[in-house]
Amino acid sequence: MRSLLLQALYSVRSERMLMEQVDYNLLFRWFVGLNMDDAIWDVTVFTGELVAAGASIFPQPAKT
């Protein structure tokens, strides 16, 4: 969730660009809890987890 806050505050347009920023920006790494030598998350996994979290937070209305 911290990475999504960074995305909103710094107007990063996509998850892929966010991961690129986290890869080389030390402030972003520190804020999300990564050390300098830690690997960043894979974009497809990050996006998939984001979709899954959104589905649980905002469930679809029941169809009648």
PDBQT receptor file of N, H, CA, C and O in Angstrom, charges set to zero:
ATOM      1  N   MET A   1       0.808  -1.192   0.000  1.00  0.00    +0.000 N 
ATOM      2  CA  MET A   1       0.000   0.000   0.000  1.00  0.00    +0.000 C 
ATOM      3  C   MET A   1       0.857   1.264   0.000  1.00  0.00    +0.000 C 
ATOM      4  O   MET A   1       0.441   2.303  -0.513  1.00  0.00    +0.000 OA
ATOM      5  N   ARG A   2       2.035   1.169   0.570  1.00  0.00    +0.000 N 
ATOM      6  H   ARG A   2       2.373   0.325   0.986  1.00  0.00    +0.000 HD
ATOM      7  CA  ARG A   2       2.921   2.342   0.566  1.00  0.00    +0.000 C 
ATOM      8  C   ARG A   2       3.321   2.731  -0.852  1.00  0.00    +0.000 C 
ATOM      9  O   ARG A   2       3.451   3.912  -1.175  1.00  0.00    +0.000 OA
ATOM     10  N   SER A   3       3.512   1.726  -1.683  1.00  0.00    +0.000 N 
ATOM     11  H   SER A   3       3.406   0.767  -1.420  1.00  0.00    +0.000 HD
ATOM     12  CA  SER A   3       3.905   2.020  -3.061  1.00  0.00    +0.000 C 
ATOM     13  C   SER A   3       2.774   2.739  -3.802  1.00  0.00    +0.000 C 
ATOM     14  O   SER A   3       3.037   3.593  -4.648  1.00  0.00    +0.000 OA
ATOM     15  N   LEU A   4       1.526   2.402  -3.495  1.00  0.00    +0.000 N 
ATOM     16  H   LEU A   4       1.312   1.708  -2.808  1.00  0.00    +0.000 HD
ATOM     17  CA  LEU A   4       0.399   3.089  -4.127  1.00  0.00    +0.000 C 
ATOM     18  C   LEU A   4       0.311   4.539  -3.676  1.00  0.00    +0.000 C 
ATOM     19  O   LEU A   4      -0.078   5.414  -4.451  1.00  0.00    +0.000 OA
ATOM     20  N   LEU A   5       0.670   4.791  -2.431  1.00  0.00    +0.000 N 
ATOM     21  H   LEU A   5       0.986   4.080  -1.802  1.00  0.00    +0.000 HD
ATOM     22  CA  LEU A   5       0.716   6.168  -1.942  1.00  0.00    +0.000 C 
ATOM     23  C   LEU A   5       1.778   6.962  -2.696  1.00  0.00    +0.000 C 
ATOM     24  O   LEU A   5       1.539   8.105  -3.083  1.00  0.00    +0.000 OA
ATOM     25  N   LEU A   6       2.945   6.364  -2.906  1.00  0.00    +0.000 N 
ATOM     26  H   LEU A   6       3.140   5.435  -2.591  1.00  0.00    +0.000 HD
ATOM     27  CA  LEU A   6       3.983   7.023  -3.699  1.00  0.00    +0.000 C 
ATOM     28  C   LEU A   6       3.506   7.300  -5.118  1.00  0.00    +0.000 C 
ATOM     29  O   LEU A   6       3.774   8.365  -5.676  1.00  0.00    +0.000 OA
ATOM     30  N   GLN A   7       2.799   6.338  -5.696  1.00  0.00    +0.000 N 
ATOM     31  H   GLN A   7       2.582   5.473  -5.243  1.00  0.00    +0.000 HD
ATOM     32  CA  GLN A   7       2.293   6.504  -7.052  1.00  0.00    +0.000 C 
ATOM     33  C   GLN A   7       1.346   7.687  -7.130  1.00  0.00    +0.000 C 
ATOM     34  O   GLN A   7       1.391   8.455  -8.091  1.00  0.00    +0.000 OA
ATOM     35  N   ALA A   8       0.494   7.841  -6.137  1.00  0.00    +0.000 N 
ATOM     36  H   ALA A   8       0.457   7.217  -5.357  1.00  0.00    +0.000 HD
ATOM     37  CA  ALA A   8      -0.457   8.951  -6.138  1.00  0.00    +0.000 C 
ATOM     38  C   ALA A   8       0.230  10.278  -5.856  1.00  0.00    +0.000 C 
ATOM     39  O   ALA A   8      -0.060  11.273  -6.520  1.00  0.00    +0.000 OA
ATOM     40  N   LEU A   9       1.134  10.312  -4.887  1.00  0.00    +0.000 N 
ATOM     41  H   LEU A   9       1.369   9.504  -4.348  1.00  0.00    +0.000 HD
ATOM     42  CA  LEU A   9       1.777  11.575  -4.503  1.00  0.00    +0.000 C 
ATOM     43  C   LEU A   9       2.728  12.111  -5.570  1.00  0.00    +0.000 C 
ATOM     44  O   LEU A   9       2.827  13.323  -5.764  1.00  0.00    +0.000 OA
ATOM     45  N   TYR A  10       3.423  11.216  -6.258  1.00  0.00    +0.000 N 
ATOM     46  H   TYR A  10       3.343  10.232  -6.101  1.00  0.00    +0.000 HD
ATOM     47  CA  TYR A  10       4.396  11.638  -7.254  1.00  0.00    +0.000 C 
ATOM     48  C   TYR A  10       3.870  11.528  -8.685  1.00  0.00    +0.000 C 
ATOM     49  O   TYR A  10       4.638  11.666  -9.637  1.00  0.00    +0.000 OA
ATOM     50  N   SER A  11       2.590  11.286  -8.841  1.00  0.00    +0.000 N 
ATOM     51  H   SER A  11       1.966  11.174  -8.068  1.00  0.00    +0.000 HD
ATOM     52  CA  SER A  11       1.935  11.223 -10.156  1.00  0.00    +0.000 C 
ATOM     53  C   SER A  11       2.629  10.268 -11.118  1.00  0.00    +0.000 C 
ATOM     54  O   SER A  11       2.869  10.603 -12.278  1.00  0.00    +0.000 OA
ATOM     55  N   VAL A  12       2.944   9.091 -10.629  1.00  0.00    +0.000 N 
ATOM     56  H   VAL A  12       2.749   8.819  -9.686  1.00  0.00    +0.000 HD
ATOM     57  CA  VAL A  12       3.529   8.059 -11.484  1.00  0.00    +0.000 C 
ATOM     58  C   VAL A  12       2.380   7.410 -12.242  1.00  0.00    +0.000 C 
ATOM     59  O   VAL A  12       1.412   6.953 -11.634  1.00  0.00    +0.000 OA
ATOM     60  N   ARG A  13       2.483   7.368 -13.578  1.00  0.00    +0.000 N 
ATOM     61  H   ARG A  13       3.269   7.740 -14.072  1.00  0.00    +0.000 HD
ATOM     62  CA  ARG A  13       1.347   7.004 -14.419  1.00  0.00    +0.000 C 
ATOM     63  C   ARG A  13       0.983   5.536 -14.444  1.00  0.00    +0.000 C 
ATOM     64  O   ARG A  13      -0.175   5.207 -14.701  1.00  0.00    +0.000 OA
ATOM     65  N   SER A  14       1.924   4.637 -14.187  1.00  0.00    +0.000 N 
ATOM     66  H   SER A  14       2.865   4.905 -13.978  1.00  0.00    +0.000 HD
ATOM     67  CA  SER A  14       1.602   3.217 -14.291  1.00  0.00    +0.000 C 
ATOM     68  C   SER A  14       2.401   2.421 -13.263  1.00  0.00    +0.000 C 
ATOM     69  O   SER A  14       3.354   2.926 -12.670  1.00  0.00    +0.000 OA
ATOM     70  N   GLU A  15       1.996   1.170 -13.065  1.00  0.00    +0.000 N 
ATOM     71  H   GLU A  15       1.222   0.759 -13.547  1.00  0.00    +0.000 HD
ATOM     72  CA  GLU A  15       2.707   0.312 -12.129  1.00  0.00    +0.000 C 
ATOM     73  C   GLU A  15       4.108   0.008 -12.644  1.00  0.00    +0.000 C 
ATOM     74  O   GLU A  15       5.053  -0.105 -11.863  1.00  0.00    +0.000 OA
ATOM     75  N   ARG A  16       4.237  -0.123 -13.950  1.00  0.00    +0.000 N 
ATOM     76  H   ARG A  16       3.470  -0.031 -14.585  1.00  0.00    +0.000 HD
ATOM     77  CA  ARG A  16       5.563  -0.390 -14.532  1.00  0.00    +0.000 C 
ATOM     78  C   ARG A  16       6.513   0.773 -14.270  1.00  0.00    +0.000 C 
ATOM     79  O   ARG A  16       7.675   0.559 -13.926  1.00  0.00    +0.000 OA
ATOM     80  N   MET A  17       6.034   1.983 -14.427  1.00  0.00    +0.000 N 
ATOM     81  H   MET A  17       5.090   2.157 -14.706  1.00  0.00    +0.000 HD
ATOM     82  CA  MET A  17       6.865   3.154 -14.140  1.00  0.00    +0.000 C 
ATOM     83  C   MET A  17       7.152   3.269 -12.643  1.00  0.00    +0.000 C 
ATOM     84  O   MET A  17       8.227   3.720 -12.248  1.00  0.00    +0.000 OA
ATOM     85  N   LEU A  18       6.202   2.867 -11.821  1.00  0.00    +0.000 N 
ATOM     86  H   LEU A  18       5.329   2.501 -12.142  1.00  0.00    +0.000 HD
ATOM     87  CA  LEU A  18       6.410   2.883 -10.372  1.00  0.00    +0.000 C 
ATOM     88  C   LEU A  18       7.531   1.926  -9.987  1.00  0.00    +0.000 C 
ATOM     89  O   LEU A  18       8.397   2.273  -9.184  1.00  0.00    +0.000 OA
ATOM     90  N   MET A  19       7.520   0.718 -10.558  1.00  0.00    +0.000 N 
ATOM     91  H   MET A  19       6.816   0.435 -11.211  1.00  0.00    +0.000 HD
ATOM     92  CA  MET A  19       8.574  -0.246 -10.260  1.00  0.00    +0.000 C 
ATOM     93  C   MET A  19       9.929   0.255 -10.744  1.00  0.00    +0.000 C 
ATOM     94  O   MET A  19      10.952  -0.009 -10.113  1.00  0.00    +0.000 OA
ATOM     95  N   GLU A  20       9.938   0.973 -11.856  1.00  0.00    +0.000 N 
ATOM     96  H   GLU A  20       9.107   1.187 -12.369  1.00  0.00    +0.000 HD
ATOM     97  CA  GLU A  20      11.177   1.557 -12.355  1.00  0.00    +0.000 C 
ATOM     98  C   GLU A  20      11.693   2.614 -11.379  1.00  0.00    +0.000 C 
ATOM     99  O   GLU A  20      12.892   2.685 -11.108  1.00  0.00    +0.000 OA
ATOM    100  N   GLN A  21      10.787   3.429 -10.856  1.00  0.00    +0.000 N 
ATOM    101  H   GLN A  21       9.813   3.372 -11.076  1.00  0.00    +0.000 HD
ATOM    102  CA  GLN A  21      11.170   4.444  -9.872  1.00  0.00    +0.000 C 
ATOM    103  C   GLN A  21      11.698   3.787  -8.592  1.00  0.00    +0.000 C 
ATOM    104  O   GLN A  21      12.706   4.229  -8.040  1.00  0.00    +0.000 OA
ATOM    105  N   VAL A  22      11.028   2.746  -8.123  1.00  0.00    +0.000 N 
ATOM    106  H   VAL A  22      10.209   2.387  -8.571  1.00  0.00    +0.000 HD
ATOM    107  CA  VAL A  22      11.459   2.048  -6.909  1.00  0.00    +0.000 C 
ATOM    108  C   VAL A  22      12.829   1.418  -7.131  1.00  0.00    +0.000 C 
ATOM    109  O   VAL A  22      13.623   1.311  -6.195  1.00  0.00    +0.000 OA
ATOM    110  N   ASP A  23      13.110   1.003  -8.360  1.00  0.00    +0.000 N 
ATOM    111  H   ASP A  23      12.465   1.091  -9.120  1.00  0.00    +0.000 HD
ATOM    112  CA  ASP A  23      14.382   0.360  -8.666  1.00  0.00    +0.000 C 
ATOM    113  C   ASP A  23      15.564   1.305  -8.463  1.00  0.00    +0.000 C 
ATOM    114  O   ASP A  23      16.608   0.871  -7.976  1.00  0.00    +0.000 OA
ATOM    115  N   TYR A  24      15.432   2.579  -8.821  1.00  0.00    +0.000 N 
ATOM    116  H   TYR A  24      14.583   2.931  -9.217  1.00  0.00    +0.000 HD
ATOM    117  CA  TYR A  24      16.601   3.454  -8.740  1.00  0.00    +0.000 C 
ATOM    118  C   TYR A  24      16.465   4.627  -7.766  1.00  0.00    +0.000 C 
ATOM    119  O   TYR A  24      17.446   5.336  -7.545  1.00  0.00    +0.000 OA
ATOM    120  N   ASN A  25      15.305   4.855  -7.184  1.00  0.00    +0.000 N 
ATOM    121  H   ASN A  25      14.508   4.279  -7.363  1.00  0.00    +0.000 HD
ATOM    122  CA  ASN A  25      15.124   5.982  -6.281  1.00  0.00    +0.000 C 
ATOM    123  C   ASN A  25      15.246   5.499  -4.833  1.00  0.00    +0.000 C 
ATOM    124  O   ASN A  25      14.414   4.724  -4.361  1.00  0.00    +0.000 OA
ATOM    125  N   LEU A  26      16.280   5.956  -4.136  1.00  0.00    +0.000 N 
ATOM    126  H   LEU A  26      16.955   6.585  -4.520  1.00  0.00    +0.000 HD
ATOM    127  CA  LEU A  26      16.525   5.496  -2.773  1.00  0.00    +0.000 C 
ATOM    128  C   LEU A  26      15.433   5.921  -1.807  1.00  0.00    +0.000 C 
ATOM    129  O   LEU A  26      15.129   5.193  -0.863  1.00  0.00    +0.000 OA
ATOM    130  N   LEU A  27      14.842   7.080  -2.024  1.00  0.00    +0.000 N 
ATOM    131  H   LEU A  27      15.089   7.672  -2.791  1.00  0.00    +0.000 HD
ATOM    132  CA  LEU A  27      13.743   7.525  -1.167  1.00  0.00    +0.000 C 
ATOM    133  C   LEU A  27      12.555   6.586  -1.302  1.00  0.00    +0.000 C 
ATOM    134  O   LEU A  27      11.943   6.223  -0.298  1.00  0.00    +0.000 OA
ATOM    135  N   PHE A  28      12.215   6.187  -2.518  1.00  0.00    +0.000 N 
ATOM    136  H   PHE A  28      12.711   6.483  -3.335  1.00  0.00    +0.000 HD
ATOM    137  CA  PHE A  28      11.115   5.255  -2.742  1.00  0.00    +0.000 C 
ATOM    138  C   PHE A  28      11.421   3.910  -2.078  1.00  0.00    +0.000 C 
ATOM    139  O   PHE A  28      10.556   3.320  -1.431  1.00  0.00    +0.000 OA
ATOM    140  N   ARG A  29      12.660   3.433  -2.245  1.00  0.00    +0.000 N 
ATOM    141  H   ARG A  29      13.362   3.913  -2.771  1.00  0.00    +0.000 HD
ATOM    142  CA  ARG A  29      13.053   2.158  -1.639  1.00  0.00    +0.000 C 
ATOM    143  C   ARG A  29      12.906   2.208  -0.120  1.00  0.00    +0.000 C 
ATOM    144  O   ARG A  29      12.370   1.282   0.489  1.00  0.00    +0.000 OA
ATOM    145  N   TRP A  30      13.377   3.279   0.479  1.00  0.00    +0.000 N 
ATOM    146  H   TRP A  30      13.812   4.031  -0.015  1.00  0.00    +0.000 HD
ATOM    147  CA  TRP A  30      13.290   3.426   1.931  1.00  0.00    +0.000 C 
ATOM    148  C   TRP A  30      11.832   3.453   2.373  1.00  0.00    +0.000 C 
ATOM    149  O   TRP A  30      11.466   2.802   3.352  1.00  0.00    +0.000 OA
ATOM    150  N   PHE A  31      11.004   4.199   1.659  1.00  0.00    +0.000 N 
ATOM    151  H   PHE A  31      11.301   4.728   0.864  1.00  0.00    +0.000 HD
ATOM    152  CA  PHE A  31       9.608   4.364   2.055  1.00  0.00    +0.000 C 
ATOM    153  C   PHE A  31       8.828   3.057   2.012  1.00  0.00    +0.000 C 
ATOM    154  O   PHE A  31       7.970   2.823   2.863  1.00  0.00    +0.000 OA
ATOM    155  N   VAL A  32       9.117   2.201   1.029  1.00  0.00    +0.000 N 
ATOM    156  H   VAL A  32       9.814   2.392   0.338  1.00  0.00    +0.000 HD
ATOM    157  CA  VAL A  32       8.401   0.922   0.936  1.00  0.00    +0.000 C 
ATOM    158  C   VAL A  32       9.082  -0.186   1.727  1.00  0.00    +0.000 C 
ATOM    159  O   VAL A  32       8.570  -1.304   1.781  1.00  0.00    +0.000 OA
ATOM    160  N   GLY A  33      10.227   0.102   2.342  1.00  0.00    +0.000 N 
ATOM    161  H   GLY A  33      10.643   1.010   2.298  1.00  0.00    +0.000 HD
ATOM    162  CA  GLY A  33      10.881  -0.871   3.214  1.00  0.00    +0.000 C 
ATOM    163  C   GLY A  33      11.871  -1.795   2.534  1.00  0.00    +0.000 C 
ATOM    164  O   GLY A  33      12.129  -2.891   3.032  1.00  0.00    +0.000 OA
ATOM    165  N   LEU A  34      12.431  -1.382   1.409  1.00  0.00    +0.000 N 
ATOM    166  H   LEU A  34      12.222  -0.492   1.004  1.00  0.00    +0.000 HD
ATOM    167  CA  LEU A  34      13.432  -2.194   0.714  1.00  0.00    +0.000 C 
ATOM    168  C   LEU A  34      14.833  -1.676   1.021  1.00  0.00    +0.000 C 
ATOM    169  O   LEU A  34      15.044  -0.468   1.126  1.00  0.00    +0.000 OA
ATOM    170  N   ASN A  35      15.784  -2.588   1.163  1.00  0.00    +0.000 N 
ATOM    171  H   ASN A  35      15.613  -3.569   1.078  1.00  0.00    +0.000 HD
ATOM    172  CA  ASN A  35      17.186  -2.208   1.289  1.00  0.00    +0.000 C 
ATOM    173  C   ASN A  35      17.757  -1.948  -0.097  1.00  0.00    +0.000 C 
ATOM    174  O   ASN A  35      17.124  -2.245  -1.109  1.00  0.00    +0.000 OA
ATOM    175  N   MET A  36      18.969  -1.387  -0.128  1.00  0.00    +0.000 N 
ATOM    176  H   MET A  36      19.484  -1.146   0.695  1.00  0.00    +0.000 HD
ATOM    177  CA  MET A  36      19.581  -1.058  -1.417  1.00  0.00    +0.000 C 
ATOM    178  C   MET A  36      19.826  -2.285  -2.287  1.00  0.00    +0.000 C 
ATOM    179  O   MET A  36      19.762  -2.199  -3.513  1.00  0.00    +0.000 OA
ATOM    180  N   ASP A  37      20.105  -3.419  -1.666  1.00  0.00    +0.000 N 
ATOM    181  H   ASP A  37      20.158  -3.489  -0.670  1.00  0.00    +0.000 HD
ATOM    182  CA  ASP A  37      20.425  -4.614  -2.452  1.00  0.00    +0.000 C 
ATOM    183  C   ASP A  37      19.246  -5.573  -2.606  1.00  0.00    +0.000 C 
ATOM    184  O   ASP A  37      19.414  -6.656  -3.167  1.00  0.00    +0.000 OA
ATOM    185  N   ASP A  38      18.061  -5.206  -2.126  1.00  0.00    +0.000 N 
ATOM    186  H   ASP A  38      17.925  -4.326  -1.671  1.00  0.00    +0.000 HD
ATOM    187  CA  ASP A  38      16.873  -6.040  -2.294  1.00  0.00    +0.000 C 
ATOM    188  C   ASP A  38      16.354  -5.944  -3.724  1.00  0.00    +0.000 C 
ATOM    189  O   ASP A  38      16.440  -4.896  -4.364  1.00  0.00    +0.000 OA
ATOM    190  N   ALA A  39      15.820  -7.046  -4.205  1.00  0.00    +0.000 N 
ATOM    191  H   ALA A  39      15.750  -7.897  -3.685  1.00  0.00    +0.000 HD
ATOM    192  CA  ALA A  39      15.213  -7.052  -5.543  1.00  0.00    +0.000 C 
ATOM    193  C   ALA A  39      13.832  -6.400  -5.466  1.00  0.00    +0.000 C 
ATOM    194  O   ALA A  39      13.125  -6.538  -4.468  1.00  0.00    +0.000 OA
ATOM    195  N   ILE A  40      13.460  -5.693  -6.522  1.00  0.00    +0.000 N 
ATOM    196  H   ILE A  40      14.035  -5.580  -7.333  1.00  0.00    +0.000 HD
ATOM    197  CA  ILE A  40      12.127  -5.096  -6.550  1.00  0.00    +0.000 C 
ATOM    198  C   ILE A  40      11.126  -6.146  -6.985  1.00  0.00    +0.000 C 
ATOM    199  O   ILE A  40      11.493  -7.227  -7.446  1.00  0.00    +0.000 OA
ATOM    200  N   TRP A  41       9.854  -5.809  -6.831  1.00  0.00    +0.000 N 
ATOM    201  H   TRP A  41       9.556  -4.931  -6.457  1.00  0.00    +0.000 HD
ATOM    202  CA  TRP A  41       8.790  -6.739  -7.177  1.00  0.00    +0.000 C 
ATOM    203  C   TRP A  41       8.624  -6.803  -8.683  1.00  0.00    +0.000 C 
ATOM    204  O   TRP A  41       8.892  -5.832  -9.390  1.00  0.00    +0.000 OA
ATOM    205  N   ASP A  42       8.181  -7.951  -9.170  1.00  0.00    +0.000 N 
ATOM    206  H   ASP A  42       7.963  -8.740  -8.596  1.00  0.00    +0.000 HD
ATOM    207  CA  ASP A  42       7.863  -8.107 -10.585  1.00  0.00    +0.000 C 
ATOM    208  C   ASP A  42       6.573  -7.341 -10.869  1.00  0.00    +0.000 C 
ATOM    209  O   ASP A  42       5.627  -7.409 -10.083  1.00  0.00    +0.000 OA
ATOM    210  N   VAL A  43       6.529  -6.626 -11.966  1.00  0.00    +0.000 N 
ATOM    211  H   VAL A  43       7.297  -6.571 -12.604  1.00  0.00    +0.000 HD
ATOM    212  CA  VAL A  43       5.384  -5.773 -12.288  1.00  0.00    +0.000 C 
ATOM    213  C   VAL A  43       4.104  -6.582 -12.428  1.00  0.00    +0.000 C 
ATOM    214  O   VAL A  43       3.054  -6.157 -11.946  1.00  0.00    +0.000 OA
ATOM    215  N   THR A  44       4.170  -7.734 -13.076  1.00  0.00    +0.000 N 
ATOM    216  H   THR A  44       5.023  -8.079 -13.468  1.00  0.00    +0.000 HD
ATOM    217  CA  THR A  44       2.954  -8.518 -13.283  1.00  0.00    +0.000 C 
ATOM    218  C   THR A  44       2.406  -9.055 -11.968  1.00  0.00    +0.000 C 
ATOM    219  O   THR A  44       1.190  -9.117 -11.787  1.00  0.00    +0.000 OA
ATOM    220  N   VAL A  45       3.281  -9.441 -11.054  1.00  0.00    +0.000 N 
ATOM    221  H   VAL A  45       4.269  -9.390 -11.201  1.00  0.00    +0.000 HD
ATOM    222  CA  VAL A  45       2.835  -9.920  -9.745  1.00  0.00    +0.000 C 
ATOM    223  C   VAL A  45       2.234  -8.760  -8.955  1.00  0.00    +0.000 C 
ATOM    224  O   VAL A  45       1.188  -8.908  -8.323  1.00  0.00    +0.000 OA
ATOM    225  N   PHE A  46       2.899  -7.608  -8.994  1.00  0.00    +0.000 N 
ATOM    226  H   PHE A  46       3.748  -7.487  -9.508  1.00  0.00    +0.000 HD
ATOM    227  CA  PHE A  46       2.408  -6.428  -8.284  1.00  0.00    +0.000 C 
ATOM    228  C   PHE A  46       1.027  -6.027  -8.792  1.00  0.00    +0.000 C 
ATOM    229  O   PHE A  46       0.139  -5.745  -7.988  1.00  0.00    +0.000 OA
ATOM    230  N   THR A  47       0.831  -5.997 -10.090  1.00  0.00    +0.000 N 
ATOM    231  H   THR A  47       1.553  -6.226 -10.743  1.00  0.00    +0.000 HD
ATOM    232  CA  THR A  47      -0.454  -5.624 -10.672  1.00  0.00    +0.000 C 
ATOM    233  C   THR A  47      -1.521  -6.660 -10.337  1.00  0.00    +0.000 C 
ATOM    234  O   THR A  47      -2.659  -6.298 -10.039  1.00  0.00    +0.000 OA
ATOM    235  N   GLY A  48      -1.169  -7.941 -10.381  1.00  0.00    +0.000 N 
ATOM    236  H   GLY A  48      -0.244  -8.235 -10.623  1.00  0.00    +0.000 HD
ATOM    237  CA  GLY A  48      -2.117  -8.991 -10.031  1.00  0.00    +0.000 C 
ATOM    238  C   GLY A  48      -2.569  -8.893  -8.588  1.00  0.00    +0.000 C 
ATOM    239  O   GLY A  48      -3.751  -9.070  -8.293  1.00  0.00    +0.000 OA
ATOM    240  N   GLU A  49      -1.638  -8.612  -7.683  1.00  0.00    +0.000 N 
ATOM    241  H   GLU A  49      -0.678  -8.468  -7.922  1.00  0.00    +0.000 HD
ATOM    242  CA  GLU A  49      -1.989  -8.449  -6.265  1.00  0.00    +0.000 C 
ATOM    243  C   GLU A  49      -2.854  -7.215  -6.072  1.00  0.00    +0.000 C 
ATOM    244  O   GLU A  49      -3.757  -7.211  -5.235  1.00  0.00    +0.000 OA
ATOM    245  N   LEU A  50      -2.585  -6.176  -6.835  1.00  0.00    +0.000 N 
ATOM    246  H   LEU A  50      -1.852  -6.178  -7.515  1.00  0.00    +0.000 HD
ATOM    247  CA  LEU A  50      -3.379  -4.953  -6.754  1.00  0.00    +0.000 C 
ATOM    248  C   LEU A  50      -4.816  -5.210  -7.198  1.00  0.00    +0.000 C 
ATOM    249  O   LEU A  50      -5.754  -4.726  -6.565  1.00  0.00    +0.000 OA
ATOM    250  N   VAL A  51      -4.995  -5.961  -8.272  1.00  0.00    +0.000 N 
ATOM    251  H   VAL A  51      -4.232  -6.354  -8.786  1.00  0.00    +0.000 HD
ATOM    252  CA  VAL A  51      -6.336  -6.306  -8.754  1.00  0.00    +0.000 C 
ATOM    253  C   VAL A  51      -7.057  -7.173  -7.730  1.00  0.00    +0.000 C 
ATOM    254  O   VAL A  51      -8.245  -6.972  -7.477  1.00  0.00    +0.000 OA
ATOM    255  N   ALA A  52      -6.357  -8.129  -7.143  1.00  0.00    +0.000 N 
ATOM    256  H   ALA A  52      -5.392  -8.293  -7.348  1.00  0.00    +0.000 HD
ATOM    257  CA  ALA A  52      -6.972  -9.002  -6.134  1.00  0.00    +0.000 C 
ATOM    258  C   ALA A  52      -7.376  -8.209  -4.894  1.00  0.00    +0.000 C 
ATOM    259  O   ALA A  52      -8.444  -8.446  -4.329  1.00  0.00    +0.000 OA
ATOM    260  N   ALA A  53      -6.545  -7.283  -4.473  1.00  0.00    +0.000 N 
ATOM    261  H   ALA A  53      -5.678  -7.090  -4.932  1.00  0.00    +0.000 HD
ATOM    262  CA  ALA A  53      -6.871  -6.459  -3.305  1.00  0.00    +0.000 C 
ATOM    263  C   ALA A  53      -8.052  -5.549  -3.608  1.00  0.00    +0.000 C 
ATOM    264  O   ALA A  53      -8.915  -5.340  -2.755  1.00  0.00    +0.000 OA
ATOM    265  N   GLY A  54      -8.093  -5.013  -4.810  1.00  0.00    +0.000 N 
ATOM    266  H   GLY A  54      -7.393  -5.182  -5.503  1.00  0.00    +0.000 HD
ATOM    267  CA  GLY A  54      -9.209  -4.153  -5.198  1.00  0.00    +0.000 C 
ATOM    268  C   GLY A  54     -10.513  -4.916  -5.264  1.00  0.00    +0.000 C 
ATOM    269  O   GLY A  54     -11.568  -4.373  -4.936  1.00  0.00    +0.000 OA
ATOM    270  N   ALA A  55     -10.455  -6.153  -5.680  1.00  0.00    +0.000 N 
ATOM    271  H   ALA A  55      -9.598  -6.594  -5.947  1.00  0.00    +0.000 HD
ATOM    272  CA  ALA A  55     -11.672  -6.970  -5.760  1.00  0.00    +0.000 C 
ATOM    273  C   ALA A  55     -12.221  -7.267  -4.372  1.00  0.00    +0.000 C 
ATOM    274  O   ALA A  55     -13.435  -7.358  -4.191  1.00  0.00    +0.000 OA
ATOM    275  N   SER A  56     -11.338  -7.416  -3.396  1.00  0.00    +0.000 N 
ATOM    276  H   SER A  56     -10.352  -7.342  -3.543  1.00  0.00    +0.000 HD
ATOM    277  CA  SER A  56     -11.818  -7.690  -2.043  1.00  0.00    +0.000 C 
ATOM    278  C   SER A  56     -12.286  -6.418  -1.347  1.00  0.00    +0.000 C 
ATOM    279  O   SER A  56     -13.156  -6.474  -0.478  1.00  0.00    +0.000 OA
ATOM    280  N   ILE A  57     -11.721  -5.276  -1.715  1.00  0.00    +0.000 N 
ATOM    281  H   ILE A  57     -11.014  -5.231  -2.420  1.00  0.00    +0.000 HD
ATOM    282  CA  ILE A  57     -12.126  -4.004  -1.102  1.00  0.00    +0.000 C 
ATOM    283  C   ILE A  57     -13.420  -3.488  -1.730  1.00  0.00    +0.000 C 
ATOM    284  O   ILE A  57     -14.299  -2.987  -1.029  1.00  0.00    +0.000 OA
ATOM    285  N   PHE A  58     -13.530  -3.613  -3.047  1.00  0.00    +0.000 N 
ATOM    286  H   PHE A  58     -12.816  -4.020  -3.616  1.00  0.00    +0.000 HD
ATOM    287  CA  PHE A  58     -14.691  -3.121  -3.777  1.00  0.00    +0.000 C 
ATOM    288  C   PHE A  58     -15.398  -4.275  -4.467  1.00  0.00    +0.000 C 
ATOM    289  O   PHE A  58     -15.224  -4.458  -5.672  1.00  0.00    +0.000 OA
ATOM    290  N   PRO A  59     -16.187  -5.059  -3.745  1.00  0.00    +0.000 N 
ATOM    291  CA  PRO A  59     -16.867  -6.191  -4.384  1.00  0.00    +0.000 C 
ATOM    292  C   PRO A  59     -17.902  -5.730  -5.403  1.00  0.00    +0.000 C 
ATOM    293  O   PRO A  59     -18.498  -4.662  -5.261  1.00  0.00    +0.000 OA
ATOM    294  N   GLN A  60     -18.107  -6.543  -6.420  1.00  0.00    +0.000 N 
ATOM    295  H   GLN A  60     -17.623  -7.410  -6.535  1.00  0.00    +0.000 HD
ATOM    296  CA  GLN A  60     -19.085  -6.238  -7.454  1.00  0.00    +0.000 C 
ATOM    297  C   GLN A  60     -20.496  -6.419  -6.889  1.00  0.00    +0.000 C 
ATOM    298  O   GLN A  60     -20.734  -7.346  -6.115  1.00  0.00    +0.000 OA
ATOM    299  N   PRO A  61     -21.422  -5.554  -7.265  1.00  0.00    +0.000 N 
ATOM    300  CA  PRO A  61     -22.802  -5.733  -6.785  1.00  0.00    +0.000 C 
ATOM    301  C   PRO A  61     -23.422  -7.012  -7.336  1.00  0.00    +0.000 C 
ATOM    302  O   PRO A  61     -23.064  -7.470  -8.421  1.00  0.00    +0.000 OA
ATOM    303  N   ALA A  62     -24.338  -7.570  -6.593  1.00  0.00    +0.000 N 
ATOM    304  H   ALA A  62     -24.629  -7.198  -5.712  1.00  0.00    +0.000 HD
ATOM    305  CA  ALA A  62     -25.005  -8.805  -7.013  1.00  0.00    +0.000 C 
ATOM    306  C   ALA A  62     -25.895  -8.523  -8.211  1.00  0.00    +0.000 C 
ATOM    307  O   ALA A  62     -26.607  -7.519  -8.244  1.00  0.00    +0.000 OA
ATOM    308  N   LYS A  63     -25.850  -9.410  -9.190  1.00  0.00    +0.000 N 
ATOM    309  H   LYS A  63     -25.271 -10.225  -9.162  1.00  0.00    +0.000 HD
ATOM    310  CA  LYS A  63     -26.706  -9.264 -10.379  1.00  0.00    +0.000 C 
ATOM    311  C   LYS A  63     -28.060  -9.874 -10.089  1.00  0.00    +0.000 C 
ATOM    312  O   LYS A  63     -28.160 -10.956  -9.510  1.00  0.00    +0.000 OA
ATOM    313  N   THR A  64     -29.088  -9.179 -10.493  1.00  0.00    +0.000 N 
ATOM    314  H   THR A  64     -29.008  -8.301 -10.964  1.00  0.00    +0.000 HD
ATOM    315  CA  THR A  64     -30.442  -9.687 -10.251  1.00  0.00    +0.000 C 
ATOM    316  C   THR A  64     -31.111 -10.074 -11.542  1.00  0.00    +0.000 C 
ATOM    317  O   THR A  64     -32.257 -10.523 -11.533  1.00  0.00    +0.000 OA
TER     318      THR A  64
